[in-house]
């Protein structure tokens, strides 16, 4: 999921190849995760049901905890704790948000 978000979805959404987290995903999460999956499969430590349950759990967790909790259920556009003006002016955030809403 990290690779899908940082390696594919974020670059498409922001029209930029690099994003925070991409290096960690490419150099750490992806190789370690790939080796782990290879190891448990090669040594017979996982069954078909383990794969099915794991994949269903992965997508449910990603959908509920990341997507819904972060962007829907707990999001409050009228929060009394907005981002500081200086924070929003860094890295051309306002321009990027404006470009995103017009495209």
KEKE-567758 format. One record per residue (C-alpha): residue number from 0; x, y negated, z. Coordinates in Angstrom, 3 decimals. Example, Ala and Ser with C-alpha at 12.3 -4.5 7.8 and 13.67 -1.06 7.14 Angstrom:
# KEKE-567758
{num 0&px 12.300&py 4.500&pz 7.800}
{num 1&px 13.670&py 1.060&pz 7.140}
# end
This chain:
# KEKE-567758
{num 0&px 0.000&py 0.000&pz 0.000}
{num 1&px 2.860&py -2.375&pz 0.759}
{num 2&px 4.271&py -1.786&pz -2.711}
{num 3&px 0.871&py -2.349&pz -4.318}
{num 4&px 0.386&py -5.625&pz -2.444}
{num 5&px 3.912&py -7.090&pz -2.585}
{num 6&px 5.084&py -5.498&pz -5.806}
{num 7&px 2.005&py -5.726&pz -8.005}
{num 8&px -0.988&py -7.677&pz -6.635}
{num 9&px 0.816&py -10.723&pz -5.196}
{num 10&px 2.985&py -11.377&pz -8.280}
{num 11&px -0.115&py -11.147&pz -10.485}
{num 12&px -2.156&py -13.431&pz -8.217}
{num 13&px 0.525&py -16.132&pz -7.846}
{num 14&px 2.182&py -15.721&pz -11.253}
{num 15&px 5.595&py -15.339&pz -9.591}
{num 16&px 7.723&py -12.209&pz -9.382}
{num 17&px 9.223&py -12.830&pz -5.934}
{num 18&px 7.160&py -13.099&pz -2.762}
{num 19&px 7.830&py -12.634&pz 0.948}
{num 20&px 8.047&py -8.960&pz 1.711}
{num 21&px 9.060&py -7.801&pz -1.769}
{num 22&px 12.693&py -7.079&pz -0.885}
{num 23&px 11.702&py -5.151&pz 2.252}
{num 24&px 9.218&py -3.089&pz 0.252}
{num 25&px 11.597&py -2.313&pz -2.615}
{num 26&px 14.694&py -1.617&pz -0.510}
{num 27&px 13.154&py -0.096&pz 2.628}
{num 28&px 9.469&py 0.901&pz 2.611}
{num 29&px 9.362&py 2.474&pz -0.843}
{num 30&px 12.572&py 4.580&pz -0.642}
{num 31&px 11.921&py 5.717&pz 2.938}
{num 32&px 8.275&py 6.486&pz 2.228}
{num 33&px 9.119&py 8.360&pz -0.964}
{num 34&px 11.777&py 10.439&pz 0.815}
{num 35&px 9.418&py 11.168&pz 3.714}
{num 36&px 6.659&py 12.359&pz 1.365}
{num 37&px 9.155&py 14.465&pz -0.585}
{num 38&px 10.527&py 16.005&pz 2.637}
{num 39&px 7.186&py 16.983&pz 4.151}
{num 40&px 5.972&py 18.396&pz 0.837}
{num 41&px 9.204&py 20.310&pz 0.094}
{num 42&px 9.239&py 21.862&pz 3.569}
{num 43&px 5.571&py 22.860&pz 3.581}
{num 44&px 4.700&py 20.545&pz 6.465}
{num 45&px 1.542&py 19.222&pz 4.841}
{num 46&px -1.607&py 20.858&pz 3.458}
{num 47&px -4.083&py 19.678&pz 0.835}
{num 48&px -6.462&py 18.499&pz 3.571}
{num 49&px -3.661&py 16.487&pz 5.176}
{num 50&px -3.184&py 14.652&pz 1.863}
{num 51&px -6.922&py 14.041&pz 1.435}
{num 52&px -7.425&py 12.802&pz 4.996}
{num 53&px -4.273&py 10.669&pz 4.814}
{num 54&px -5.274&py 8.983&pz 1.556}
{num 55&px -8.841&py 8.317&pz 2.732}
{num 56&px -7.514&py 6.943&pz 6.030}
{num 57&px -5.006&py 4.737&pz 4.187}
{num 58&px -7.666&py 3.117&pz 2.022}
{num 59&px -10.162&py 2.730&pz 4.863}
{num 60&px -7.513&py 1.140&pz 7.074}
{num 61&px -6.381&py -1.178&pz 4.293}
{num 62&px -9.949&py -2.173&pz 3.447}
{num 63&px -11.214&py -2.681&pz 7.001}
{num 64&px -8.152&py -3.952&pz 8.886}
{num 65&px -6.394&py -5.910&pz 6.184}
{num 66&px -9.110&py -7.026&pz 3.805}
{num 67&px -12.260&py -7.403&pz 5.895}
{num 68&px -10.822&py -8.406&pz 9.274}
{num 69&px -8.306&py -10.849&pz 7.850}
{num 70&px -10.227&py -12.446&pz 5.009}
{num 71&px -13.892&py -12.045&pz 5.966}
{num 72&px -14.949&py -11.150&pz 9.485}
{num 73&px -12.375&py -13.160&pz 11.441}
{num 74&px -11.855&py -15.945&pz 8.902}
{num 75&px -13.199&py -19.294&pz 10.056}
{num 76&px -13.015&py -22.218&pz 7.661}
{num 77&px -14.067&py -24.516&pz 10.519}
{num 78&px -11.408&py -23.290&pz 12.921}
{num 79&px -10.248&py -25.776&pz 15.553}
{num 80&px -6.707&py -24.560&pz 14.823}
{num 81&px -5.953&py -25.593&pz 11.233}
{num 82&px -2.494&py -25.366&pz 9.736}
{num 83&px -0.363&py -28.426&pz 10.379}
{num 84&px -0.125&py -30.911&pz 7.485}
{num 85&px 3.672&py -30.458&pz 7.321}
{num 86&px 3.208&py -26.702&pz 7.073}
{num 87&px 0.818&py -27.000&pz 4.149}
{num 88&px 3.152&py -29.399&pz 2.315}
{num 89&px 6.065&py -26.942&pz 2.334}
{num 90&px 6.825&py -24.851&pz -0.742}
{num 91&px 4.157&py -26.652&pz -2.828}
{num 92&px 1.345&py -24.786&pz -1.046}
{num 93&px -1.337&py -27.334&pz -2.007}
{num 94&px -0.317&py -27.195&pz -5.666}
{num 95&px -0.321&py -23.386&pz -5.677}
{num 96&px -3.760&py -23.276&pz -4.048}
{num 97&px -5.096&py -25.777&pz -6.577}
{num 98&px -3.672&py -23.743&pz -9.467}
{num 99&px -5.205&py -20.576&pz -8.034}
{num 100&px -8.690&py -22.090&pz -7.764}
{num 101&px -8.633&py -23.522&pz -11.300}
{num 102&px -7.453&py -20.313&pz -12.982}
# end
